[in-house]
Amino acid sequence: MRVTGGFTALPNTLITLLPGLSGAQWKVLCVVVRQTIGRQRRQAPIAHRYLVGATGLASSTVSEAISLLVSEGILVVLDGNGRELGSALQRQRRGLLTFRLHPDFEVADTVET
């Protein structure tokens, strides 16, 4: 089988999480994976508005999914200075945030940004 139009490799460790994730969490995680692993980056800036549009979810649902993914140790969210933002309150009104997978889920051949 030949894949055309590009693809994003999904680490098996992430696929094993699927049964424990909500649909919203899975959608947000897939967008983050596309913007990071799919572009061969360790981390990527992603606007909240982009996550809303890419997932088709309400803003509050995206925020809740991010909070759960962070609290479950799947995603790490950073501010513009590289500080981890562990709570939703810390992430509010911060503008463009940087997302990356928790180191347990990273792919070895991605590049620093």
C-alpha contacts under 8 A as a table, 3 or more apart, distances in Angstrom:
res1	aa1	res2	aa2	distance
3	V	6	G	6.83
3	V	7	F	7.41
4	T	7	F	7.87
7	F	38	G	7.29
8	T	33	V	7.86
8	T	34	R	6.25
8	T	37	I	6.98
8	T	38	G	4.70
9	A	37	I	7.28
9	A	38	G	6.87
10	L	14	L	6.98
10	L	15	I	7.32
10	L	33	V	7.52
10	L	37	I	7.98
11	P	14	L	5.51
11	P	15	I	6.77
11	P	105	F	7.41
11	P	107	V	7.48
12	N	15	I	4.98
12	N	16	T	6.33
13	T	16	T	5.36
13	T	17	L	6.95
13	T	105	F	6.52
14	L	17	L	5.29
14	L	18	L	7.11
14	L	105	F	6.95
15	I	18	L	5.44
16	T	19	P	7.24
17	L	20	G	5.66
17	L	21	L	6.53
18	L	21	L	5.34
18	L	26	W	7.10
21	L	24	A	7.93
21	L	25	Q	5.77
21	L	26	W	6.09
22	S	25	Q	5.14
22	S	26	W	6.22
23	G	26	W	5.12
23	G	27	K	6.19
24	A	27	K	5.14
24	A	28	V	6.26
24	A	55	T	7.88
24	A	57	L	7.29
24	A	61	T	7.01
24	A	62	V	6.94
24	A	65	A	5.94
25	Q	28	V	5.26
25	Q	29	L	6.01
25	Q	62	V	7.87
25	Q	65	A	4.75
25	Q	66	I	7.07
25	Q	68	L	7.54
25	Q	69	L	6.74
26	W	29	L	5.04
26	W	30	C	6.06
27	K	30	C	5.15
27	K	31	V	6.40
27	K	55	T	5.76
28	V	31	V	5.23
28	V	32	V	6.33
28	V	51	L	6.78
28	V	55	T	6.55
28	V	62	V	6.95
28	V	65	A	6.96
28	V	66	I	7.20
29	L	32	V	5.12
29	L	33	V	6.09
29	L	69	L	7.92
29	L	75	L	7.99
30	C	33	V	4.99
30	C	34	R	6.08
31	V	34	R	5.06
31	V	35	Q	6.24
31	V	51	L	7.09
31	V	54	A	7.06
31	V	55	T	7.49
32	V	35	Q	5.14
32	V	36	T	6.06
32	V	44	A	7.91
32	V	46	I	7.92
32	V	99	F	6.82
32	V	100	R	7.19
32	V	101	L	7.93
33	V	36	T	5.11
33	V	37	I	5.31
33	V	38	G	6.31
33	V	101	L	7.74
34	R	37	I	5.90
34	R	38	G	4.39
34	R	39	R	6.83
35	Q	38	G	5.71
35	Q	39	R	5.81
35	Q	41	R	7.69
35	Q	43	Q	7.96
35	Q	44	A	6.24
35	Q	46	I	7.91
36	T	39	R	5.37
36	T	40	Q	6.00
36	T	41	R	4.68
36	T	42	R	5.78
36	T	43	Q	5.43
36	T	44	A	5.71
36	T	100	R	6.92
37	I	40	Q	4.71
37	I	41	R	5.63
37	I	42	R	6.86
37	I	107	V	7.22
37	I	110	T	6.71
38	G	41	R	7.56
40	Q	109	D	7.29
40	Q	110	T	4.62
40	Q	111	V	6.06
41	R	44	A	6.83
41	R	110	T	4.82
41	R	111	V	4.79
41	R	112	E	6.04
41	R	113	T	6.51
42	R	100	R	6.27
42	R	101	L	7.74
42	R	106	E	7.34
42	R	107	V	7.90
42	R	110	T	5.37
42	R	111	V	5.68
42	R	112	E	5.51
42	R	113	T	6.91
43	Q	98	T	6.51
43	Q	99	F	5.53
43	Q	100	R	4.43
43	Q	101	L	7.52
43	Q	112	E	7.19
43	Q	113	T	6.57
44	A	98	T	5.29
44	A	99	F	5.50
44	A	100	R	6.65
44	A	113	T	7.32
45	P	96	L	6.27
45	P	97	L	5.45
45	P	98	T	4.04
45	P	99	F	6.16
46	I	50	Y	6.71
46	I	51	L	7.22
46	I	96	L	6.20
46	I	97	L	5.85
46	I	98	T	6.01
46	I	99	F	6.78
47	A	50	Y	5.13
47	A	51	L	6.54
47	A	95	G	7.21
47	A	96	L	5.04
47	A	97	L	6.37
48	H	51	L	5.10
48	H	52	V	6.30
48	H	59	S	7.70
48	H	62	V	7.95
48	H	96	L	7.42
48	H	97	L	7.91
49	R	52	V	5.08
49	R	53	G	6.27
49	R	59	S	7.70
50	Y	53	G	5.11
50	Y	54	A	5.91
51	L	54	A	5.12
51	L	55	T	5.93
51	L	62	V	7.09
52	V	55	T	5.48
52	V	56	G	5.71
52	V	57	L	5.43
52	V	58	A	6.25
52	V	59	S	5.80
52	V	62	V	6.47
53	G	56	G	5.27
53	G	57	L	7.29
57	L	61	T	6.18
57	L	62	V	6.31
58	A	61	T	5.18
58	A	62	V	6.34
59	S	62	V	5.17
59	S	63	S	6.26
60	S	63	S	5.02
60	S	64	E	6.16
61	T	64	E	5.07
61	T	65	A	6.09
62	V	65	A	5.07
62	V	66	I	6.14
63	S	66	I	5.16
63	S	67	S	6.21
63	S	88	A	7.17
64	E	67	S	5.06
64	E	68	L	6.26
65	A	68	L	5.18
65	A	69	L	6.13
66	I	69	L	5.10
66	I	70	V	6.06
66	I	75	L	7.71
67	S	70	V	5.18
67	S	71	S	6.05
67	S	86	G	7.82
67	S	87	S	6.65
67	S	88	A	6.12
68	L	71	S	5.05
68	L	72	E	5.96
69	L	72	E	5.18
69	L	73	G	6.34
69	L	74	I	5.25
69	L	75	L	5.51
70	V	73	G	5.19
70	V	74	I	5.81
70	V	75	L	4.82
70	V	76	V	5.86
70	V	77	V	7.44
70	V	86	G	6.63
71	S	74	I	7.67
71	S	86	G	7.40
72	E	75	L	7.91
73	G	76	V	7.43
73	G	102	H	6.24
74	I	101	L	6.00
74	I	102	H	5.16
74	I	104	D	8.00
74	I	105	F	7.34
75	L	99	F	7.00
75	L	100	R	5.89
75	L	101	L	4.57
75	L	102	H	5.03
76	V	84	E	6.82
76	V	85	L	7.67
76	V	86	G	7.66
76	V	99	F	5.89
76	V	100	R	5.35
76	V	101	L	5.92
76	V	102	H	5.64
77	V	84	E	5.70
77	V	85	L	5.52
77	V	86	G	7.07
77	V	97	L	6.69
77	V	98	T	5.69
77	V	99	F	4.73
77	V	100	R	6.59
78	L	81	N	7.52
78	L	82	G	5.21
78	L	83	R	5.17
78	L	84	E	4.45
78	L	85	L	5.52
78	L	97	L	5.96
78	L	98	T	5.01
78	L	99	F	6.38
79	D	82	G	5.34
79	D	83	R	5.45
79	D	84	E	6.60
79	D	85	L	6.71
79	D	91	R	7.87
79	D	94	R	7.08
79	D	96	L	7.65
79	D	97	L	5.37
79	D	98	T	6.27
80	G	83	R	7.46
80	G	96	L	7.54
80	G	97	L	6.75
80	G	98	T	7.28
85	L	88	A	7.76
85	L	90	Q	5.57
85	L	91	R	5.99
86	G	90	Q	6.88
86	G	91	R	7.84
87	S	90	Q	5.26
87	S	91	R	6.53
88	A	91	R	5.05
88	A	92	Q	6.28
89	L	92	Q	5.34
90	Q	94	R	7.87
91	R	94	R	5.71
91	R	97	L	7.87
94	R	97	L	6.94
101	L	104	D	7.78
101	L	105	F	5.92
101	L	106	E	5.88
102	H	105	F	5.65
102	H	106	E	6.59
103	P	106	E	5.09
107	V	110	T	6.19
